[in-house]
Amino acid sequence: QVQLVESGGGLVQAGGSLRLACAGSGRTFSTYAMGWFRQAPGKEREFVAAISWSGDMSNYTDSVKGRFTISRDNAKNTVSLQMNSLKPEDTAVYYCAADRGWPPDVYGMDYWGKGTLVTVSS
């Protein structure tokens, strides 16, 4: 069992930055690939970024490439999402999730956090 708790959301102006963090419980954290997903009002949950078990692989949805960076620290059981050059269309609830497979998929994640709200004003 892995429990995930997100933090770091908030209100930011367009062009600004936020850093999201996800803290995981359990001794098996390093055996899970981790992903960030988001869900905007009235829209389906979508993939944002993912990082492999050891951190040697990562991928991003096209709309955030060059702006967002995912990282992890297995010693601290944390995964982070650095978000730069934020746009109003990045407004959403952001979720972290864990899965033993690769690449992570929104329909197949094993564990989910409860989410943190990011609001980008224009």
C-alpha positions as CSV (number, residue, x, y, z in Angstrom):
1,Q,0.0,0.0,0.0
2,V,1.3,3.5,-0.9
3,Q,-0.3,6.7,0.4
4,L,0.4,9.9,-1.6
5,V,-0.1,13.4,-0.4
6,E,0.4,16.4,-2.7
7,S,1.3,19.9,-1.7
8,G,2.4,23.2,-3.2
9,G,-0.6,24.2,-5.2
10,G,-1.9,27.8,-5.1
11,L,-2.7,30.9,-7.1
12,V,-0.1,32.3,-9.4
13,Q,-0.1,34.9,-12.2
14,A,0.5,33.8,-15.8
15,G,4.3,33.5,-16.4
16,G,5.0,32.6,-12.8
17,S,6.2,29.3,-11.2
18,L,5.1,26.8,-8.7
19,R,6.7,23.6,-7.4
20,L,4.4,20.7,-6.5
21,A,5.5,18.0,-4.2
22,C,4.2,14.6,-3.5
23,A,5.1,12.6,-0.4
24,G,4.7,8.9,-0.5
25,S,4.5,6.4,2.4
26,G,5.9,2.9,2.5
27,R,9.2,1.2,2.0
28,T,8.4,0.3,-1.6
29,F,8.2,3.8,-3.0
30,S,11.3,3.3,-5.2
31,T,9.6,0.4,-6.9
32,Y,6.9,2.6,-8.4
33,A,7.0,4.8,-11.4
34,M,5.4,8.1,-10.6
35,G,3.2,10.4,-12.6
36,W,1.5,13.8,-12.4
37,F,-1.9,14.2,-13.8
38,R,-4.3,17.1,-13.9
39,Q,-8.0,17.6,-14.2
40,A,-9.5,21.0,-15.2
41,P,-13.1,21.9,-14.5
42,G,-15.4,20.1,-16.9
43,K,-12.6,18.1,-18.4
44,E,-11.2,14.6,-18.1
45,R,-8.1,13.8,-16.1
46,E,-5.0,13.9,-18.3
47,F,-1.4,12.9,-18.1
48,V,1.2,15.6,-17.4
49,A,4.5,14.0,-16.6
50,A,6.0,10.8,-15.4
51,I,9.3,9.5,-14.1
52,S,10.6,6.0,-13.8
53,W,11.5,4.0,-10.7
54,S,15.1,5.2,-10.6
55,G,14.5,8.5,-12.3
56,D,16.5,7.7,-15.4
57,M,13.5,8.1,-17.7
58,S,10.8,10.8,-17.9
59,N,8.2,11.9,-20.3
60,Y,5.8,14.8,-20.6
61,T,2.7,15.8,-22.4
62,D,3.5,18.1,-25.3
63,S,1.8,21.1,-23.8
64,V,4.2,21.2,-20.8
65,K,7.5,20.2,-22.5
66,G,10.2,22.8,-21.8
67,R,8.1,24.4,-19.0
68,F,7.6,21.6,-16.4
69,T,10.2,19.3,-14.9
70,I,9.5,16.1,-12.9
71,S,12.0,14.8,-10.4
72,R,12.1,12.3,-7.5
73,D,14.1,11.6,-4.4
74,N,13.7,8.0,-3.4
75,A,15.6,8.5,-0.2
76,K,12.9,10.9,0.9
77,N,10.0,9.2,-0.8
78,T,9.1,12.3,-2.8
79,V,8.4,13.3,-6.3
80,S,8.2,16.9,-7.5
81,L,6.9,18.9,-10.4
82,Q,8.6,22.2,-11.1
83,M,6.2,24.3,-13.2
84,N,7.6,27.4,-14.9
85,S,6.0,29.9,-17.4
86,L,2.6,28.9,-16.2
87,K,-0.4,29.7,-18.4
88,P,-4.1,30.0,-17.5
89,E,-4.8,26.8,-19.3
90,D,-2.6,25.0,-16.7
91,T,-5.3,25.7,-14.1
92,A,-6.4,22.3,-12.7
93,V,-6.3,20.0,-9.8
94,Y,-3.0,18.2,-10.0
95,Y,-2.7,14.6,-8.8
96,C,0.3,12.4,-8.2
97,A,0.0,8.7,-8.8
98,A,2.0,5.6,-8.5
99,D,2.2,2.5,-10.8
100,R,4.5,-0.4,-11.1
101,G,4.3,-0.3,-14.9
102,W,5.8,2.0,-17.5
103,P,4.8,4.4,-18.9
104,P,2.2,5.4,-16.4
105,D,-1.3,5.7,-17.7
106,V,-4.3,7.6,-16.4
107,Y,-6.5,4.5,-16.5
108,G,-4.0,2.1,-14.9
109,M,-2.4,3.8,-11.9
110,D,-2.3,1.8,-8.7
111,Y,-2.5,4.6,-6.2
112,W,-3.6,8.2,-6.3
113,G,-3.3,11.3,-4.1
114,K,-6.2,13.6,-3.4
115,G,-4.8,16.4,-5.5
116,T,-3.7,20.0,-5.1
117,L,-5.3,22.9,-6.9
118,V,-3.3,25.1,-9.2
119,T,-4.9,28.3,-10.4
120,V,-3.2,30.5,-13.0
121,S,-4.6,34.0,-13.4
122,S,-4.2,35.9,-16.6
